[in-house]
């Protein structure tokens, strides 16, 4: 028996339908991942319903060492931590800290727009620097020709 004759080639319409279905499935998976990450972020951030303890800032000094500024009942503390050691280094005055003006966190869209704008600004400044370099090079060549 020859099975090659039994298999019909796929038509263009079935290829397009398969492509559309695949794109829809990928978009659905990405959306579900977004919803899950949003759910987990809310769950992690809302561990305490009373909001008496907040991590203001965290800096890693090494793989297992770092500094943290926390707010506990309105007072700020600088805490150092290592593998088996956590220590309050200093109680901080609120006026010493550079806190954000609004306590509300930016939405994902605001953060994305900010990132895109900052990268666009960097690209534009790089482009302007390259154009300035080209103009300087052209002026140097004209000076050499005139001499």
C-alpha atoms as one frame of an Amber mdcrd trajectory, in Angstrom:
protein
   0.000   0.000   0.000   1.123   3.486  -0.736   0.150   5.844   2.119   1.550
   8.919   0.393  -1.488   9.005  -1.871  -3.863   9.026   1.107  -2.339  12.162
   2.634  -3.630  15.336   1.040  -1.455  18.469   1.035  -2.615  21.238   3.328
  -4.351  24.114   1.656  -3.435  27.743   2.197  -6.611  28.405   4.180  -5.869
  25.650   6.682  -2.305  26.996   7.085  -3.670  30.467   7.843  -6.195  29.069
  10.318  -3.438  27.136  12.074  -1.308  30.287  12.244  -4.178  32.378  13.631
  -5.016  29.714  16.212  -1.355  29.521  17.274  -1.106  33.306  17.660  -4.342
  33.353  19.651  -3.060  30.566  21.921   0.224  32.425  22.535  -1.640  35.655
  23.321  -3.903  33.766  25.732  -0.936  32.182  27.533   0.794  35.579  27.844
  -2.385  37.150  29.230  -2.802  34.341  31.751   0.836  34.773  32.826   0.213
  38.495  33.283  -2.876  37.823  35.440  -1.000  35.240  37.511   1.950  37.570
  38.124  -0.417  40.379  39.120  -2.222  38.026  41.509   1.048  36.831  43.057
   2.380  40.394  43.421  -0.772  41.448  45.249  -0.607  38.369  47.444   3.051
  38.908  48.359   2.615  42.641  48.977  -0.518  42.192  51.059   0.833  39.666
  53.542   0.083  42.046  56.380  -3.330  43.693  56.342  -2.288  46.370  58.824
   0.743  47.759  56.918   2.823  48.340  60.063   5.993  46.964  58.471   7.253
  48.021  55.034  10.531  47.446  53.209  11.460  50.870  51.844  14.682  49.976
  50.040  16.972  46.972  49.687  20.566  46.841  48.428  22.601  43.675  47.896
  26.250  44.036  48.896  27.242  40.474  48.096  25.453  37.244  47.258  24.388
  36.688  50.864  24.855  40.153  52.411  22.912  43.360  52.126  21.340  46.435
  53.632  17.648  47.160  54.074  15.763  50.258  55.118  12.468  49.319  56.749
   9.629  51.270  58.251   8.116  49.839  61.430   5.192  51.754  62.933   6.362
  55.019  61.395  10.029  54.691  62.433  12.797  53.939  59.941  15.663  51.511
  60.578  18.788  50.595  58.637  19.286  46.844  58.925  22.282  44.808  57.813
  21.939  41.122  57.068  24.236  38.213  56.267  23.888  34.424  56.216  23.094
  33.857  59.878  22.993  37.402  61.174  20.494  40.273  61.105  21.384  43.462
  62.926  19.811  46.910  63.347  22.610  49.270  62.381  20.916  52.609  62.943
  17.556  54.235  63.547  17.020  56.763  60.766  15.202  60.056  60.821  12.475
  60.296  58.167  13.869  63.634  56.973  17.205  61.950  56.065  15.531  59.659
  53.531  14.804  60.370  49.888  11.290  58.985  49.801   9.126  59.128  46.671
   6.625  61.969  46.627   3.668  59.676  46.135   3.262  56.530  48.125   1.229
  54.950  45.344   3.137  52.552  43.147   3.161  53.133  39.413   1.013  50.877
  37.341   2.655  48.513  34.895   1.676  50.773  32.011   3.263  53.817  33.703
   6.474  51.880  34.350   6.537  50.614  30.748   5.983  54.110  29.322   8.706
  55.523  31.567  11.155  52.837  30.460  10.354  53.304  26.787  10.690  57.088
  27.108  14.035  56.827  28.888  15.364  54.433  26.261  14.053  56.693  23.498
  15.843  59.635  25.112  19.061  57.603  25.279  18.736  56.615  21.610  18.063
  60.199  20.584  21.027  61.519  22.564  23.250  58.829  21.027  21.991  59.791
  17.579  22.653  63.486  18.286  26.151  62.672  19.556  26.890  60.634  16.429
  25.621  63.463  14.211  27.768  65.943  16.132  30.780  63.667  15.688  30.096
  63.434  11.942  29.842  67.217  11.662  33.082  67.637  13.601  34.799  65.114
  11.320  33.489  66.892   8.219  34.710  70.258   9.545  38.130  68.757  10.274
  38.356  67.378   6.732  37.417  70.764   5.250  40.088  72.451   7.331  42.691
  69.941   6.114  41.674  70.513   2.477  41.872  74.281   2.830  45.406  74.090
   4.245
